[in-house]
Amino acid sequence: MENVMSSNVEVLEKATTEKTAAGLTTWSLDNAHTNAEFSVRHMMIASVRGEFREVTGSLQLDKNNIEQSSVHVQIKTASVQTNDASRDAHLRSADFFDVENYPEMSFHSTKWEQKSDDEILVRGDLTIHGVTKEVTFKAEGPTEEVTDPWGNQRIGFSAKTKINRKDFGLSWNVALEAGGILVGEDVSIAIEAQFIKA
């Protein structure tokens, strides 16, 4: 009897593993159709927005069991753009991203959770300036698969989160005479990503 039960368990485990493997699809991030944006308060009165132009990554997606999915993203810190050359140079300096010593930031997911039909919580490790912290993105997607004019299958995701830049060692600031600080500490991050099926 014990041998029969053991055999049944092995068959079930094998079937589950095969089903999970069969449901996983591999996707590559399309940098040309991906926006990695951020915004931060300037002088306590308005938000300044910027983006990173060089983003790479990969996605393992299981639509039938979203908890089995994973995503990995790398961003070149020197690709920061805010439409102001002097500000961009300052952001690349040792006061902020210190791109010579920390040329990349990254996010590696550790857990996916389906909260509703149109919201997924993607938890993972975000590394900026050599510091790694756990953050959670609120994500929408994946979209339905579409085929572009060149025969590539594509899907899209949207994701948002908010971090405190001081948690990652980005603490440079200037006190204002009237009170407050020049650059806010909270940074909102928004990503619009397209992936191409491998």
C-alpha positions as CSV (number, residue, x, y, z in Angstrom):
1,M,0.0,0.0,0.0
2,E,2.8,2.4,0.9
3,N,4.6,1.7,-2.4
4,V,1.3,2.4,-4.3
5,M,0.9,5.7,-2.4
6,S,4.5,6.7,-3.0
7,S,4.1,5.9,-6.7
8,N,0.9,8.0,-7.0
9,V,2.7,11.0,-5.3
10,E,5.6,10.7,-7.8
11,V,3.2,10.6,-10.7
12,L,1.3,13.6,-9.4
13,E,4.5,15.6,-8.8
14,K,5.8,14.8,-12.3
15,A,2.5,15.8,-13.9
16,T,2.5,19.1,-11.9
17,T,6.1,19.8,-12.9
18,E,5.4,19.1,-16.6
19,K,2.2,21.2,-16.5
20,T,4.1,24.2,-15.0
21,A,7.0,23.8,-17.5
22,A,4.6,23.6,-20.4
23,G,2.8,26.8,-19.2
24,L,5.9,28.9,-19.0
25,T,6.8,31.1,-21.9
26,T,10.0,33.2,-22.3
27,W,10.0,36.8,-23.4
28,S,12.7,39.5,-24.0
29,L,12.1,43.1,-23.1
30,D,11.9,45.4,-26.1
31,N,13.9,48.5,-25.2
32,A,12.6,50.5,-28.2
33,H,9.0,50.2,-26.9
34,T,9.7,50.4,-23.2
35,N,9.6,53.5,-20.9
36,A,11.2,53.5,-17.5
37,E,10.2,56.8,-15.9
38,F,10.6,58.5,-12.6
39,S,9.3,61.7,-10.9
40,V,10.5,63.6,-7.8
41,R,9.4,66.8,-6.2
42,H,11.6,69.9,-6.9
43,M,11.8,72.7,-4.4
44,M,8.6,71.3,-2.7
45,I,6.4,72.8,-5.5
46,A,6.4,70.6,-8.6
47,S,7.5,67.3,-9.9
48,V,10.5,66.8,-12.2
49,R,10.2,63.8,-14.5
50,G,12.9,61.8,-16.2
51,E,13.6,58.4,-17.8
52,F,16.2,55.8,-18.5
53,R,16.8,55.1,-22.2
54,E,18.7,51.8,-21.9
55,V,16.7,49.0,-20.4
56,T,17.1,45.2,-20.9
57,G,15.4,42.3,-19.3
58,S,13.6,38.9,-19.6
59,L,10.3,37.5,-18.5
60,Q,9.2,34.0,-17.7
61,L,5.5,34.0,-17.8
62,D,2.8,31.5,-16.9
63,K,-0.6,32.9,-17.6
64,N,-2.3,29.9,-16.1
65,N,-0.4,30.1,-12.8
66,I,0.9,33.7,-12.6
67,E,2.7,32.9,-9.2
68,Q,5.2,30.9,-11.2
69,S,6.3,33.9,-13.3
70,S,9.4,35.9,-12.9
71,V,11.0,39.0,-14.4
72,H,14.5,40.4,-14.4
73,V,15.4,43.9,-15.6
74,Q,18.7,45.8,-15.9
75,I,19.0,49.6,-16.5
76,K,22.1,51.6,-17.5
77,T,22.3,54.4,-15.0
78,A,24.2,56.6,-17.5
79,S,21.1,56.6,-19.8
80,V,19.2,58.9,-17.5
81,Q,17.5,61.8,-19.3
82,T,15.5,64.7,-17.8
83,N,15.7,67.2,-20.7
84,D,18.3,69.3,-19.0
85,A,22.0,68.5,-19.7
86,S,23.5,70.0,-16.6
87,R,20.9,68.2,-14.4
88,D,21.6,64.9,-16.2
89,A,25.3,65.3,-15.6
90,H,24.7,66.0,-11.9
91,L,22.5,62.8,-11.7
92,R,25.3,60.8,-13.2
93,S,27.8,62.2,-10.8
94,A,28.9,60.7,-7.4
95,D,26.2,62.9,-5.7
96,F,23.5,60.6,-7.2
97,F,23.9,57.5,-9.3
98,D,27.7,57.6,-9.5
99,V,27.6,55.8,-12.9
100,E,31.3,55.1,-13.0
101,N,31.1,52.9,-9.9
102,Y,27.5,51.7,-10.3
103,P,26.8,51.5,-14.1
104,E,23.6,49.4,-13.6
105,M,20.5,49.2,-11.5
106,S,18.4,46.1,-11.5
107,F,15.2,44.5,-10.4
108,H,14.8,40.7,-9.8
109,S,11.3,39.5,-8.9
110,T,10.9,37.0,-6.0
111,K,7.1,36.6,-5.8
112,W,4.1,37.3,-8.0
113,E,0.6,37.6,-6.5
114,Q,-2.7,37.9,-8.4
115,K,-4.7,40.5,-6.4
116,S,-7.5,40.9,-8.9
117,D,-8.3,40.4,-12.6
118,D,-6.4,43.6,-13.5
119,E,-3.7,43.9,-10.8
120,I,-0.7,41.8,-9.9
121,L,1.7,42.5,-7.0
122,V,5.3,41.8,-8.1
123,R,7.7,41.7,-5.2
124,G,11.4,41.6,-5.7
125,D,14.9,43.0,-5.0
126,L,15.7,46.4,-6.4
127,T,19.4,47.4,-6.5
128,I,20.4,51.0,-6.9
129,H,23.8,52.5,-6.1
130,G,25.0,49.2,-4.8
131,V,22.1,48.9,-2.2
132,T,19.5,46.2,-2.5
133,K,16.0,46.6,-1.0
134,E,12.8,44.7,-1.4
135,V,10.1,46.6,-3.2
136,T,6.6,45.8,-4.6
137,F,5.4,46.9,-7.9
138,K,1.6,47.2,-8.7
139,A,1.4,45.8,-12.2
140,E,-1.3,45.6,-14.8
141,G,-1.1,42.9,-17.4
142,P,-0.2,40.9,-19.3
143,T,-2.1,42.2,-22.2
144,E,-3.4,39.8,-24.8
145,E,-0.7,38.6,-27.2
146,V,-0.5,40.4,-30.5
147,T,1.5,39.8,-33.6
148,D,3.4,42.7,-35.1
149,P,3.9,43.2,-38.9
150,W,7.2,41.2,-38.8
151,G,5.7,38.1,-37.2
152,N,6.8,38.8,-33.6
153,Q,4.5,38.0,-30.7
154,R,4.2,40.8,-28.2
155,I,2.7,41.5,-24.8
156,G,2.6,44.5,-22.5
157,F,2.9,45.3,-18.8
158,S,2.4,48.5,-16.8
159,A,4.0,48.7,-13.3
160,K,4.3,51.4,-10.6
161,T,6.0,51.8,-7.2
162,K,7.4,54.4,-4.9
163,I,10.7,54.4,-3.1
164,N,12.6,56.7,-0.7
165,R,15.9,57.5,-2.5
166,K,17.8,57.8,0.8
167,D,17.2,54.1,1.4
168,F,19.5,53.5,-1.5
169,G,22.2,55.9,-0.5
170,L,21.0,58.8,-2.7
171,S,21.0,61.4,0.0
172,W,22.4,64.6,-1.7
173,N,20.2,67.6,-1.0
174,V,20.2,71.4,-0.3
175,A,18.1,73.1,2.3
176,L,16.0,76.0,1.1
177,E,16.1,79.4,2.8
178,A,12.3,79.4,3.2
179,G,12.3,75.9,4.6
180,G,12.1,72.5,3.0
181,I,14.6,70.9,0.6
182,L,15.6,71.2,-3.0
183,V,15.0,67.6,-4.0
184,G,12.2,65.4,-2.6
185,E,13.1,62.1,-1.0
186,D,10.1,60.1,-2.4
187,V,10.6,58.9,-6.0
188,S,7.7,57.5,-8.1
189,I,8.6,54.9,-10.6
190,A,6.4,54.0,-13.6
191,I,7.3,51.4,-16.3
192,E,5.5,50.7,-19.5
193,A,7.1,47.6,-21.0
194,Q,6.7,45.5,-24.1
195,F,8.1,42.0,-24.4
196,I,8.8,39.9,-27.5
197,K,8.3,36.1,-27.3
198,A,11.6,34.3,-27.6
